[in-house]
Amino acid sequence: MTGSHTKLCRIMISEIVIVRHPVSVCVPVNHKVTLSVRAEGTGILCYQWFSEDKEQLLGATRADLTITATKTQLYVCRVNDHLGKYVFSDWVKVKVLDIDKSGLSVHWQGEPHIAVNPKPQTVRNGTKFSLRCAAFGMPTPHYQWYRNGQPLLDRTSDTLQIEYATAEHGGSYLCSISNVLEERWTEPVDVDIVQADQLRPAAFTATDKVALLIGNLNYSNHIKLMAPIMDVHELSNLLQQLGFRVVSLLDLTMEEMLAAIDKFIQLLDRGVYGLFYYAGHGCERAGRNYLVAVDAPQPYKPENCVCVQRIMLKMQERRTALSVILLDACRKWYDQQCIPSRIMPLGPTGNTVYGYATCEDAEAFEVQDGGKSTGIFTKYLNEHILQSEKVTHVLERVSEDLGKDPLVTGKQVVEIKHTLKEPRSLADPVRTTGHTKELRLRDACWRQANELPQKKRLMFRCGVEVEVSFSALFSNVLMAFATVKTTGLRTQDCTVTLSSIPTLEDIFSGPGRSEEMDSLLFQKSDNPDCTLRLCALQKLKGSLVIKVDLHYTSMDSRLRQTESKQMDIGKPLVASCKLYKRNHAAKKQEGASGRSVGNISDGKAAQLHQTPGGPRRPFTRKAECAVQPAAARSNEPEENDETELQDFTFRH
């Protein structure tokens, strides 16, 4: 040490002997650290701790110094006796790393905890490259780098740097990280040394990919929609092909939407690709977009809706590598006197993408084509989403195709907003190196919302065996199938029916919707004898029981008989996530735009729906603010005249 350090470290001859010096440590930000010194001498010994930027620390007059580490700092302790003799301990460094500390146990005792693993590299011959790892430890860990299993001389820091790469520098690298408590090893990585013409552009990877898809169609007080069923289902399948963990939900109330979004945000983390998709009614106010829940009252205000920008802010706070929001909803402007939700502006972290089905103050349309309803934006999105291109390029292709569709020419045009600073694609591979523990935690959370009940065979007293199996169309829509596998020796004309306790209403049994759900069902089943559709599982608060009724004719009595059995299947799919019971702290943080709004319909409001017309007929995804009967529509989208815009605005 020099300067003031030299002055502090001057040691006088004395009988004071330090028998244990403090040790350097490496910890995360705001971690509590205790530095200790032990000394022997004549009489009572006094202690005073110093830091490198202060002459002395006030109140630090004990053998143990406990601090909350906020920055890297040097410390030393002076020990003196009543005769004025003194001695200084060794200087020690409290190194603070402002890096991801997820996975660090609350009971951590100081053993090396690897927070950063080295990354594989492809390096051009003759250039410089470096490998870095980092670990917390008390005492500070020691590093030793290895190449191809052999220790590298004098490579004992957290960073291994090669100034001029040659062929001999290629190979498999790893680092041993140890202290007196334990030794840990980083994951091995490969370094390839290539000629300049062999070097490929860097490939981007995600530590995981997570998607939440919400489709609202059965509105209590607004026009019902048709397309979100197929839109969400088809997009869900495509995203799964891209390696996304998908949770798909239909018909959520305001409270359920906010709870589902909270769960989705919890699955995001540094390096994760997050995608949020919504199909349903929507609006725009002061540059902010709002999603209309199925229980939104009429008229409604921003506090009755979910603010899209708030979702993106939460995604960005999780430091995702890519955050994408895709909205197949209207963006009509509302009364400018309404107060918009208050949110902080997004930070300049980049890699955020908005894909809007339509531009500002315009509507988004859905169309029925050959018995299949789809949002026009989602139709073209699904055609391009599997492409291994930069995500904004994919959306540009969607925009070009939609712009050529004569049904919406002059009515709807895709808008793309982004801060993408890297050419990332939804098709980028998932690389779990260094993130296996976090991946397992996300996997457990995701499986909680997608776990199906086990298939089971039931044997009835009459000798008939019935198999009950299950399939998920969406994360909150469960299909139960019953199939008679064997008939009894004295039975004939066996049929089976299914019901649930409690009874879950089939909200998709209306005209048009049932056919579309059945079209999905035929792809999932093997021609069962009976099916039962269980909807709105997010509302389930207790276990779900499936009742199986077997009806048959007894060959002995010639009478029709019925036997029943029950299966307790617990809380399947998203029911286990308890979306009806949103975290109180999350509610408080949501502010004005996050307040829960119950279904305020008195049951007398007109139940509006869109009746399918001719083929390729577009319907707007616009929630009216006054209850009106569904007007007959032509085969072209409606013009937005002044009267319609007035009806569409908020009312006070």
VENPEJO-V676187 format. One record per residue. N is the residue number from 0. RES is the residue in one small letter. PHI is phi in degrees with one decimal (none if undefined). Layout:
((N & RES & PHI) (N & RES & PHI))
//
This chain:
((0 & m & none) (1 & t & -126.1) (2 & g & 63.7) (3 & s & -62.4) (4 & h & -63.6) (5 & t & -63.2) (6 & k & -63.7) (7 & l & -68.9) (8 & c & -88.0) (9 & r & -64.9) (10 & i & -104.2) (11 & m & -90.0) (12 & i & -68.1) (13 & s & -159.1) (14 & e & -87.5) (15 & i & -74.8) (16 & v & -127.8) (17 & i & -83.5) (18 & v & -93.4) (19 & r & -148.0) (20 & h & -86.1) (21 & p & -66.1) (22 & v & -120.6) (23 & s & -71.2) (24 & v & -135.8) (25 & c & -132.4) (26 & v & -136.8) (27 & p & -75.2) (28 & v & -59.5) (29 & n & 67.8) (30 & h & -86.0) (31 & k & -79.0) (32 & v & -128.4) (33 & t & -116.3) (34 & l & -98.6) (35 & s & -128.2) (36 & v & -131.8) (37 & r & -127.6) (38 & a & -138.6) (39 & e & -125.2) (40 & g & -173.8) (41 & t & -87.2) (42 & g & 74.9) (43 & i & -79.7) (44 & l & -98.1) (45 & c & -113.8) (46 & y & -126.7) (47 & q & -146.7) (48 & w & -94.2) (49 & f & -128.2) (50 & s & -114.7) (51 & e & -68.9) (52 & d & -108.9) (53 & k & -136.9) (54 & e & -66.9) (55 & q & -156.4) (56 & l & -94.9) (57 & l & -63.8) (58 & g & 79.2) (59 & a & -88.5) (60 & t & -122.5) (61 & r & -120.4) (62 & a & -67.8) (63 & d & -109.4) (64 & l & -115.9) (65 & t & -107.2) (66 & i & -133.0) (67 & t & -100.2) (68 & a & -75.6) (69 & t & -112.3) (70 & k & -153.1) (71 & t & -67.6) (72 & q & -152.7) (73 & l & -99.2) (74 & y & -136.3) (75 & v & -148.4) (76 & c & -122.4) (77 & r & -101.4) (78 & v & -117.1) (79 & n & -135.6) (80 & d & -112.3) (81 & h & -73.4) (82 & l & -89.8) (83 & g & 87.4) (84 & k & -81.2) (85 & y & -150.2) (86 & v & -150.2) (87 & f & -106.8) (88 & s & -75.8) (89 & d & -67.5) (90 & w & -70.5) (91 & v & -129.0) (92 & k & -110.2) (93 & v & -98.8) (94 & k & -90.9) (95 & v & -112.0) (96 & l & -107.8) (97 & d & -91.2) (98 & i & -134.1) (99 & d & -58.6) (100 & k & -113.9) (101 & s & -61.5) (102 & g & 93.0) (103 & l & -78.9) (104 & s & -66.3) (105 & v & -66.8) (106 & h & -100.9) (107 & w & -57.7) (108 & q & -105.0) (109 & g & 113.8) (110 & e & -63.3) (111 & p & -56.4) (112 & h & -121.8) (113 & i & -75.8) (114 & a & -100.7) (115 & v & -133.4) (116 & n & -97.3) (117 & p & -64.3) (118 & k & -114.1) (119 & p & -64.3) (120 & q & -142.3) (121 & t & -114.9) (122 & v & -118.9) (123 & r & -75.8) (124 & n & -55.9) (125 & g & 90.0) (126 & t & -105.2) (127 & k & -93.3) (128 & f & -145.2) (129 & s & -143.3) (130 & l & -117.2) (131 & r & -132.6) (132 & c & -137.4) (133 & a & -152.4) (134 & a & -146.9) (135 & f & -83.1) (136 & g & -174.8) (137 & m & -134.1) (138 & p & -70.0) (139 & t & -55.9) (140 & p & -68.9) (141 & h & -100.7) (142 & y & -111.1) (143 & q & -142.9) (144 & w & -87.0) (145 & y & -129.3) (146 & r & -126.7) (147 & n & 52.7) (148 & g & 84.4) (149 & q & -109.9) (150 & p & -65.9) (151 & l & -97.4) (152 & l & -63.3) (153 & d & 61.9) (154 & r & -105.2) (155 & t & -126.0) (156 & s & -116.7) (157 & d & -72.0) (158 & t & -121.2) (159 & l & -104.3) (160 & q & -120.2) (161 & i & -114.1) (162 & e & -76.4) (163 & y & -139.3) (164 & a & -77.8) (165 & t & -126.9) (166 & a & -58.4) (167 & e & -69.3) (168 & h & -83.9) (169 & g & -73.4) (170 & g & 146.1) (171 & s & -100.6) (172 & y & -115.0) (173 & l & -154.5) (174 & c & -132.8) (175 & s & -89.5) (176 & i & -124.0) (177 & s & -146.1) (178 & n & -142.6) (179 & v & -66.1) (180 & l & -90.2) (181 & e & -167.9) (182 & e & -121.1) (183 & r & -126.2) (184 & w & -124.1) (185 & t & -72.2) (186 & e & -75.4) (187 & p & -67.8) (188 & v & -132.2) (189 & d & -99.5) (190 & v & -117.3) (191 & d & -104.7) (192 & i & -101.9) (193 & v & -129.1) (194 & q & -75.3) (195 & a & -57.2) (196 & d & -77.0) (197 & q & -95.8) (198 & l & -75.8) (199 & r & -95.1) (200 & p & -58.9) (201 & a & -60.7) (202 & a & -93.0) (203 & f & -90.8) (204 & t & -133.1) (205 & a & -114.5) (206 & t & -77.1) (207 & d & -173.7) (208 & k & -135.5) (209 & v & -131.1) (210 & a & -135.6) (211 & l & -118.9) (212 & l & -117.8) (213 & i & -125.5) (214 & g & -125.7) (215 & n & -109.3) (216 & l & -138.3) (217 & n & -92.1) (218 & y & -78.2) (219 & s & -75.1) (220 & n & -126.6) (221 & h & -139.1) (222 & i & -57.4) (223 & k & -78.4) (224 & l & -110.7) (225 & m & -114.9) (226 & a & -71.9) (227 & p & -54.6) (228 & i & -58.5) (229 & m & -71.1) (230 & d & -58.5) (231 & v & -67.8) (232 & h & -64.7) (233 & e & -69.0) (234 & l & -64.7) (235 & s & -59.4) (236 & n & -63.5) (237 & l & -68.1) (238 & l & -65.7) (239 & q & -64.7) (240 & q & -64.4) (241 & l & -84.6) (242 & g & 92.8) (243 & f & -81.4) (244 & r & -86.0) (245 & v & -114.8) (246 & v & -116.3) (247 & s & -117.8) (248 & l & -133.0) (249 & l & -117.3) (250 & d & 54.1) (251 & l & -108.3) (252 & t & -75.1) (253 & m & -56.6) (254 & e & -63.0) (255 & e & -69.5) (256 & m & -61.8) (257 & l & -64.3) (258 & a & -66.5) (259 & a & -64.1) (260 & i & -65.6) (261 & d & -58.4) (262 & k & -63.5) (263 & f & -61.4) (264 & i & -61.8) (265 & q & -64.1) (266 & l & -82.1) (267 & l & -88.3) (268 & d & -163.9) (269 & r & -57.1) (270 & g & 88.7) (271 & v & -83.5) (272 & y & -93.0) (273 & g & -113.8) (274 & l & -131.7) (275 & f & -118.4) (276 & y & -126.5) (277 & y & -137.4) (278 & a & -127.4) (279 & g & 158.9) (280 & h & -72.7) (281 & g & -155.2) (282 & c & -156.2) (283 & e & -136.2) (284 & r & -148.7) (285 & a & 53.7) (286 & g & 80.2) (287 & r & -114.0) (288 & n & -102.6) (289 & y & -128.1) (290 & l & -104.7) (291 & v & -93.8) (292 & a & -76.3) (293 & v & -68.3) (294 & d & -102.0) (295 & a & -61.1) (296 & p & -73.0) (297 & q & -134.2) (298 & p & -76.7) (299 & y & -127.4) (300 & k & -127.5) (301 & p & -54.6) (302 & e & -70.2) (303 & n & -91.0) (304 & c & -125.7) (305 & v & -100.8) (306 & c & -82.9) (307 & v & -66.1) (308 & q & -64.0) (309 & r & -67.4) (310 & i & -63.0) (311 & m & -63.3) (312 & l & -60.6) (313 & k & -65.7) (314 & m & -63.2) (315 & q & -66.9) (316 & e & -63.5) (317 & r & -84.0) (318 & r & 59.0) (319 & t & -67.2) (320 & a & -77.5) (321 & l & -154.1) (322 & s & -122.8) (323 & v & -123.9) (324 & i & -122.7) (325 & l & -118.1) (326 & l & -121.8) (327 & d & -103.9) (328 & a & -152.6) (329 & c & -70.6) (330 & r & -131.7) (331 & k & -63.4) (332 & w & -77.6) (333 & y & -111.7) (334 & d & -48.8) (335 & q & -68.9) (336 & q & -82.5) (337 & c & -70.5) (338 & i & -83.8) (339 & p & -74.1) (340 & s & -67.1) (341 & r & -98.5) (342 & i & -137.7) (343 & m & -75.8) (344 & p & -66.3) (345 & l & -67.6) (346 & g & -77.6) (347 & p & -82.1) (348 & t & -88.3) (349 & g & 78.4) (350 & n & 60.2) (351 & t & -113.7) (352 & v & -135.7) (353 & y & -110.3) (354 & g & -118.4) (355 & y & -96.6) (356 & a & -67.0) (357 & t & -150.2) (358 & c & -88.7) (359 & e & -59.9) (360 & d & 57.0) (361 & a & -135.4) (362 & e & -101.4) (363 & a & -111.6) (364 & f & -118.5) (365 & e & -118.4) (366 & v & -135.8) (367 & q & -106.5) (368 & d & -131.0) (369 & g & 63.5) (370 & g & 84.1) (371 & k & -114.9) (372 & s & -96.7) (373 & t & -154.1) (374 & g & -70.9) (375 & i & -62.7) (376 & f & -62.3) (377 & t & -67.3) (378 & k & -56.4) (379 & y & -77.0) (380 & l & -60.4) (381 & n & -65.8) (382 & e & -73.3) (383 & h & -117.1) (384 & i & -67.0) (385 & l & -80.2) (386 & q & -70.5) (387 & s & -86.5) (388 & e & -124.1) (389 & k & -51.4) (390 & v & -58.3) (391 & t & -69.1) (392 & h & -67.7) (393 & v & -60.9) (394 & l & -66.7) (395 & e & -65.1) (396 & r & -65.8) (397 & v & -60.9) (398 & s & -61.3) (399 & e & -65.0) (400 & d & -68.1) (401 & l & -64.5) (402 & g & -64.9) (403 & k & -90.3) (404 & d & -75.8) (405 & p & -65.6) (406 & l & -66.3) (407 & v & -122.5) (408 & t & -59.3) (409 & g & 78.7) (410 & k & -114.9) (411 & q & -143.8) (412 & v & -144.8) (413 & v & -68.3) (414 & e & -123.9) (415 & i & -121.7) (416 & k & -126.8) (417 & h & -159.4) (418 & t & -125.8) (419 & l & -69.7) (420 & k & -105.1) (421 & e & -136.5) (422 & p & -76.8) (423 & r & -85.3) (424 & s & -125.0) (425 & l & -66.0) (426 & a & -90.8) (427 & d & -56.7) (428 & p & -72.2) (429 & v & -94.3) (430 & r & -120.3) (431 & t & -94.5) (432 & t & -55.2) (433 & g & 82.5) (434 & h & -132.9) (435 & t & -64.4) (436 & k & -67.8) (437 & e & -62.6) (438 & l & -63.6) (439 & r & -64.0) (440 & l & -65.5) (441 & r & -65.9) (442 & d & -62.1) (443 & a & -65.0) (444 & c & -65.9) (445 & w & -65.9) (446 & r & -63.0) (447 & q & -58.7) (448 & a & -89.9) (449 & n & -132.1) (450 & e & -82.3) (451 & l & -92.9) (452 & p & -64.3) (453 & q & -75.0) (454 & k & -64.2) (455 & k & -146.3) (456 & r & -106.8) (457 & l & -111.0) (458 & m & -103.8) (459 & f & -91.2) (460 & r & -60.2) (461 & c & -76.3) (462 & g & 97.4) (463 & v & -84.3) (464 & e & -112.3) (465 & v & -120.0) (466 & e & -98.9) (467 & v & -113.8) (468 & s & -130.1) (469 & f & -140.3) (470 & s & -148.5) (471 & a & -109.1) (472 & l & -80.9) (473 & f & -140.9) (474 & s & -70.6) (475 & n & -124.2) (476 & v & -130.5) (477 & l & -110.0) (478 & m & -105.7) (479 & a & -111.2) (480 & f & -120.6) (481 & a & -124.1) (482 & t & -134.3) (483 & v & -75.4) (484 & k & -92.0) (485 & t & -138.2) (486 & t & -102.1) (487 & g & -72.8) (488 & l & -66.7) (489 & r & -117.9) (490 & t & -127.7) (491 & q & -153.2) (492 & d & 53.7) (493 & c & -78.5) (494 & t & -132.7) (495 & v & -138.5) (496 & t & -128.1) (497 & l & -122.1) (498 & s & -149.2) (499 & s & -126.6) (500 & i & -128.5) (501 & p & -72.1) (502 & t & -72.8) (503 & l & -108.0) (504 & e & -66.2) (505 & d & -85.9) (506 & i & -76.6) (507 & f & -108.9) (508 & s & -91.1) (509 & g & -73.3) (510 & p & -58.5) (511 & g & 88.0) (512 & r & -69.5) (513 & s & -61.2) (514 & e & -63.9) (515 & e & -69.5) (516 & m & -65.6) (517 & d & -65.1) (518 & s & -64.4) (519 & l & -74.1) (520 & l & -62.2) (521 & f & -63.1) (522 & q & -78.6) (523 & k & -101.1) (524 & s & -114.1) (525 & d & -115.8) (526 & n & 52.4) (527 & p & -73.0) (528 & d & -79.2) (529 & c & -154.5) (530 & t & -128.9) (531 & l & -137.1) (532 & r & -98.9) (533 & l & -111.9) (534 & c & -105.5) (535 & a & 54.6) (536 & l & -62.7) (537 & q & -65.3) (538 & k & -88.6) (539 & l & -72.1) (540 & k & -104.2) (541 & g & -129.2) (542 & s & -68.6) (543 & l & -103.2) (544 & v & -113.2) (545 & i & -98.6) (546 & k & -100.2) (547 & v & -111.1) (548 & d & -105.7) (549 & l & -101.5) (550 & h & -114.4) (551 & y & -155.0) (552 & t & -104.4) (553 & s & -78.1) (554 & m & -71.5) (555 & d & -82.7) (556 & s & -96.4) (557 & r & 62.3) (558 & l & -103.8) (559 & r & -80.3) (560 & q & -120.3) (561 & t & -135.1) (562 & e & -124.6) (563 & s & -130.6) (564 & k & -138.7) (565 & q & -124.1) (566 & m & -124.0) (567 & d & -89.7) (568 & i & -104.7) (569 & g & 68.3) (570 & k & -113.9) (571 & p & -77.3) (572 & l & 50.5) (573 & v & -72.7) (574 & a & -58.2) (575 & s & -72.0) (576 & c & -85.2) (577 & k & 54.2) (578 & l & -66.8) (579 & y & -73.3) (580 & k & -120.7) (581 & r & -71.0) (582 & n & -57.0) (583 & h & -62.1) (584 & a & -64.1) (585 & a & -65.2) (586 & k & -61.4) (587 & k & -64.5) (588 & q & -70.0) (589 & e & -65.1) (590 & g & 71.6) (591 & a & -61.2) (592 & s & -80.7) (593 & g & -110.9) (594 & r & -71.2) (595 & s & -72.0) (596 & v & -127.1) (597 & g & -76.0) (598 & n & -77.6) (599 & i & -91.9) (600 & s & -63.7) (601 & d & -88.6) (602 & g & 85.5) (603 & k & -103.7) (604 & a & -65.5) (605 & a & -62.5) (606 & q & -86.2) (607 & l & -86.9) (608 & h & -152.8) (609 & q & -100.0) (610 & t & -87.7) (611 & p & -57.2) (612 & g & -106.6) (613 & g & -75.2) (614 & p & -65.9) (615 & r & 52.9) (616 & r & -105.7) (617 & p & -85.8) (618 & f & -126.1) (619 & t & -82.4) (620 & r & -98.1) (621 & k & -123.4) (622 & a & -88.1) (623 & e & -72.7) (624 & c & -100.5) (625 & a & -139.3) (626 & v & -68.5) (627 & q & -135.7) (628 & p & -66.6) (629 & a & -65.4) (630 & a & -80.8) (631 & a & -66.1) (632 & r & -120.6) (633 & s & -81.8) (634 & n & -81.3) (635 & e & -115.8) (636 & p & -60.4) (637 & e & -71.9) (638 & e & -77.0) (639 & n & -92.9) (640 & d & -83.1) (641 & e & -63.0) (642 & t & -64.0) (643 & e & -64.4) (644 & l & -64.9) (645 & q & -66.7) (646 & d & -65.0) (647 & f & -83.4) (648 & t & -78.2) (649 & f & -65.7) (650 & r & -118.6) (651 & h & -96.5))
//
